[in-house]
Amino acid sequence: MNKYAKLAMSHWKRTDPDRYATIADPQTFFRELGEQAETQIQELAAKLAGPDQPGEEYLQKVGRLNMARLQAEEAILTELVLISGPEEETPDPTTEWVTQTMREMAASDEDDATDD
């Protein structure tokens, strides 16, 4: 179980124990959720980081890649892992913007693939 799966399991137990109790096989569910989160974070981070910049120094590149990873984690964890409790259903506008941007990027990638 990766770190995202452990985070999700712990968070869901605390935030919405009734929802957690309905999961038939929590180990498998959270392992798969953690793997899905990891994959989506890696894909989004790569897109957010973009290509290497001309003249970019090592520490600038590390900073760019780290920032992209953190932004991707924030977006994906908010969407998949860090659920709201049963009484909290107000969406975060930042998360909505990132989610919409991710959908647009995916649609653009699909359009590019069909154009080839």
N, C-alpha and C positions, 0 to 999 in steps of 0.2 A: 504494500500500500504506500503510495507516494505522499509527499507532504500536503498536497491539495486534498487528497482523500481523507487524511487524518484531520485536517482543518475542517472539512465539510462535516465529517461525522461528529466531531466535537461541537461544532456550531449548531448543527441541526438538533442534536440532543438538548442543548441549552435553549435554543430559540423557539422550537416548535416540537416539543416532545410527543404530542399526539400524532403529528405527521411522521415523525421518526418511527413511532411504534407501528405504523402501517407498512413499513418496509419489510418484506418477507425475508430477505437475505441481506442484511446490512453490509456485511463484509464484501460481497460481490458488488452490490449497488455502489458503494462508496469507492471501491477500487476502480470500477469502470468510470465513475464520475470524475475521479482524480486523473485518470488517464486521458479522458476527454478534455478536461481543463488544461492539462499539460500540453496536449497537441494544439489546442486552440490558442493558448498563450504563445507557443513557439511560432505559429503561423502569423499571428497578429504582430508580434514583436518584430519579426522579419520585415513585414510590410511597413510598419511604423518607422523602423530604422532606415529603411531604404538602402540604396547602394552606397559604397564607400565614396567619400567626397574627395575631389582632387585636392592634393596638398594637406589632407587631414593628417594630423599627427596621432601617434598611438593613444595618448591619453584622451584626446578629443573623440577618437573612435570608441574607446572604452566607455566614455561618458554617454555618447549617443546610443550605444547598444544597451547600456544599463537603463537609461531613461526609457527607451522603447520597451524593454522588458517590464519595467515597473508600471508603465501605462497599460500595457497588455494585461498584466496581472490584475490591476485594478478593475479593468473593464470586464474581464472574463470571470474573475472571482465574484464580482458583484452580480453578474448575470447568472452564474451556475452554482456557486458554492455558498455565498453569504445570503441565504434566504431571509426574508422578512418574517417576523412572527405573525401569527394569525390576525392580530389587531393592527399590524403595520402594512398598509398596502399603497402608500404614497411613493410613486416612482421618483428616482433621482434624475433631474434633468441632464446632468453630466453623463450618467450611464445611458440614458436614452440617446444622447448625441453620439456617444461612442458606438453604441449598438447600431444606430442608423449608418454611421460611417463604415462600420465593418460590413454591413449588408451591401452598401454601395460599392465597396472595394471588391467584395466577392462577386457581385453582379458584373463589375467591370472586368474582372479576371475571366469570368465565364464568357463574356462578349469577346474578349481577346482570343480565347481558345477556339471559339466557333469561327472567328474571322480567318484563322490560319488554314 
